[in-house]
């Protein structure tokens, strides 16, 4: 949780000082964790979307197993869409709540097929999103039931489209909140637009990916939810939460 009385008040939202702080965090944390980072996925955007939906509230290893089993069971996404739901559920047994995710994924595939019913488009493909401006591509994805800002950004950035849309996971969100890049009551969903606005608009997908990964790694390796290691944090001199936490521990 953010400190209630930070030692250094954070700057107001979307100010030059805030953008400078975001760039400083990028530079220090990318250096700390060894950027540039290799992209972990080469999936097409539809496959990345399904993978992201499977990852909700699921460990990475489990969602990966579920995705692999789904692809091994059904050769195409059209096959997943049209299969008996119970068969899809069985293929997803490695992930949490397969009884919920199976019908949800089928509904997403049906909606995409319906909306992409143009005879010149494959019935289950999102490759056309590469031709859209990023805000328009994200809006298209987020108009699908069950697809939020994190999933839309992950689909565009992590897939082979490599579009510079930045996802914000719980670790990234926690680090940004403690640094004062966003307010203490800003949720993960609204944080996407606020944090993206702090980055240079001409950044490449690699730079956006590095920024996300660096803040995520910092949350995993130093800025823990419980007992953060503020004493060894490379951002301590500009972190209101860290300064307050050190003061509390030393009192």
C-alpha positions in Angstrom: 0.0 0.0 0.0 1.3 3.6 -0.7 2.5 5.6 2.3 -0.2 7.8 3.7 2.3 10.6 4.4 5.1 10.3 1.9 8.4 12.1 2.6 8.3 13.7 -0.8 4.9 14.7 -2.3 4.5 13.2 -5.8 4.1 15.6 -8.6 0.6 16.3 -10.1 -0.6 14.0 -12.8 0.8 14.4 -16.3 3.3 17.1 -15.5 6.8 17.5 -16.9 8.2 16.4 -13.5 6.1 13.2 -13.7 7.2 12.4 -17.2 10.8 13.0 -16.1 10.3 10.6 -13.2 8.9 7.9 -15.5 11.9 8.3 -17.8 14.3 8.1 -14.8 12.6 4.9 -13.6 12.9 3.5 -17.2 16.7 4.3 -17.3 17.6 3.0 -13.9 15.4 -0.1 -13.9 16.4 -1.1 -17.5 20.0 -0.8 -16.4 19.3 -2.8 -13.2 17.6 -5.7 -14.9 19.5 -5.9 -18.1 17.4 -4.4 -20.9 16.8 -4.8 -23.7 14.7 -7.8 -23.0 13.9 -10.5 -25.6 10.2 -10.8 -26.5 8.9 -14.0 -25.0 6.2 -14.6 -27.6 5.9 -14.9 -31.4 2.2 -15.8 -31.5 -0.2 -14.2 -34.0 -2.5 -11.6 -32.3 -5.5 -14.0 -32.0 -3.4 -16.7 -30.4 -1.9 -14.0 -28.0 -5.4 -12.8 -27.1 -6.5 -16.4 -26.2 -3.3 -16.9 -24.2 -3.9 -13.7 -22.3 -7.4 -14.7 -21.5 -6.2 -18.0 -20.1 -3.6 -16.2 -17.9 -6.2 -14.4 -15.9 -5.7 -15.3 -12.2 -3.5 -18.2 -13.3 0.2 -19.0 -12.8 2.2 -18.6 -16.0 3.2 -22.3 -16.1 -0.4 -23.4 -15.7 -1.8 -21.1 -18.3 1.0 -22.1 -20.7 0.2 -25.8 -20.2 -3.5 -25.1 -20.8 -2.7 -23.2 -24.0 -0.5 -25.9 -25.3 -3.1 -28.6 -24.6 -5.8 -26.5 -26.3 -3.7 -26.2 -29.4 -2.8 -29.9 -29.4 -6.5 -30.8 -29.1 -7.9 -28.5 -31.7 -5.9 -27.7 -34.9 -7.6 -24.3 -35.5 -9.3 -21.6 -33.6 -12.4 -22.3 -35.7 -12.3 -25.9 -34.2 -12.2 -24.4 -30.7 -15.1 -22.1 -31.5 -17.3 -24.9 -32.8 -16.4 -27.7 -30.4 -18.6 -28.9 -27.6 -17.9 -26.6 -24.6 -17.1 -29.6 -22.3 -14.3 -30.7 -24.7 -12.8 -27.3 -24.6 -13.1 -27.3 -20.8 -11.2 -30.6 -20.6 -8.4 -29.2 -22.7 -8.1 -26.3 -20.3 -7.9 -28.4 -17.2 -4.4 -27.1 -16.3 -5.6 -23.5 -15.7 -7.9 -22.1 -13.0 -11.7 -22.0 -13.7 -11.7 -23.9 -17.0 -15.5 -24.2 -16.6 -15.6 -20.4 -16.9 -12.8 -19.8 -19.4 -14.0 -22.4 -22.0 -17.3 -20.8 -22.7 -15.8 -17.3 -22.5 -13.1 -18.1 -25.1 -15.7 -19.7 -27.4 -17.9 -16.6 -27.0 -14.9 -14.4 -27.9 -14.1 -16.5 -31.0 -17.7 -16.3 -32.1 -17.8 -12.6 -31.6 -14.6 -12.1 -33.6 -15.8 -14.4 -36.4 -19.1 -12.4 -36.6 -17.4 -9.0 -36.6 -14.8 -10.2 -39.2 -17.4 -11.7 -41.5 -15.9 -10.0 -44.5 -15.3 -12.6 -47.2 -11.8 -11.2 -47.6 -10.9 -11.9 -44.0 -10.2 -15.3 -42.3 -13.1 -16.1 -39.9 -10.7 -16.1 -36.9 -7.9 -13.7 -37.4 -6.8 -10.4 -35.8 -4.0 -9.6 -38.2 -5.9 -6.6 -39.6 -5.3 -4.7 -36.4 -1.8 -4.0 -37.6 -3.4 -1.5 -40.0 -5.2 0.5 -37.3 -3.9 3.3 -35.1 -3.1 1.8 -31.6 -6.0 3.6 -29.8 -8.4 2.3 -32.4 -7.0 -1.2 -32.3 -7.3 -1.2 -28.5 -10.8 0.1 -28.6 -11.8 -2.6 -31.1 -10.4 -5.3 -28.8 -11.8 -3.8 -25.6 -15.3 -3.8 -27.2 -15.2 -7.6 -27.0 -16.9 -8.8 -23.8 -14.2 -9.8 -21.2 -11.3 -8.0 -22.9 -9.8 -5.1 -20.8 -6.9 -2.7 -21.1 -4.2 -5.2 -20.0 -5.4 -7.9 -22.4 -5.7 -5.5 -25.4 -2.2 -4.1 -24.8 -0.7 -7.5 -24.3 -2.4 -8.7 -27.6 -0.8 -5.8 -29.6 2.6 -5.7 -27.9 3.4 -9.3 -27.1 2.1 -10.8 -30.4 4.0 -10.7 -33.7 2.3 -7.4 -34.4 4.8 -5.8 -32.0 2.8 -2.6 -31.6 3.8 -0.2 -28.8 0.8 -0.6 -26.5 1.8 -0.9 -22.8 0.2 -3.4 -20.5 0.2 -2.8 -16.8 0.3 -5.9 -14.5 0.0 -5.9 -10.7 3.8 -5.6 -10.2 4.2 -2.7 -12.7 1.1 -1.0 -11.1 2.5 -1.4 -7.5 5.9 0.1 -8.5 4.3 3.0 -10.4 2.0 3.7 -7.5 4.8 3.7 -4.9 6.9 6.0 -7.0 4.0 8.4 -7.3 3.6 8.0 -11.0 -0.1 7.4 -10.4 -2.3 8.2 -7.4 -2.9 5.7 -4.5 -6.5 5.1 -5.6 -5.9 4.5 -9.3 -6.7 0.9 -10.3 -4.8 -1.2 -12.8 -7.4 -0.5 -15.6 -7.3 3.3 -15.5 -3.5 3.2 -14.9 -2.9 2.0 -18.5 -3.9 5.4 -20.0 -2.2 7.4 -17.3 1.1 5.6 -17.4 1.2 5.3 -21.2 0.7 9.1 -21.4 4.0 9.6 -19.5 6.1 7.9 -22.2 7.4 9.5 -25.3 4.9 9.0 -28.1 7.6 7.9 -30.6 8.8 5.0 -28.5 9.2 1.7 -30.3 7.6 -1.5 -29.3 11.0 -2.6 -27.9 11.2 0.5 -25.7 7.7 0.1 -24.4 8.3 -3.6 -23.7 11.5 -2.8 -21.9 9.7 -0.3 -19.7 6.9 -2.7 -18.8 9.3 -5.6 -18.1 11.7 -3.5 -16.1 9.0 -2.2 -13.8 7.5 -5.7 -13.5 10.8 -7.2 -12.6 11.4 -4.5 -10.0 8.1 -5.5 -8.4 9.0 -9.1 -8.5 12.6 -8.8 -7.3 12.7 -5.8 -4.9 9.4 -3.8 -4.6 7.5 -6.7 -3.0 3.9 -6.4 -2.0 4.9 -7.4 1.6 8.3 -6.3 3.1 9.7 -4.4 0.1 13.5 -4.2 0.0 13.6 -0.4 0.1 17.2 -0.4 1.5 18.6 -1.7 -1.7 16.2 -0.1 -4.2 17.8 1.9 -7.0 14.8 4.3 -7.0 14.9 5.1 -3.2 16.1 8.7 -3.6 13.0 9.5 -5.6 10.5 7.1 -4.1 8.1 8.6 -1.5 6.9 5.2 -0.3 10.5 3.9 0.1 11.6 7.0 2.0 8.6 6.7 4.4 9.1 3.0 4.8 12.8 3.4 5.7 11.9 6.1 8.2 9.2 3.9 9.7 11.6 0.9 10.0 14.3 3.0 11.7 12.0 4.7 14.2 
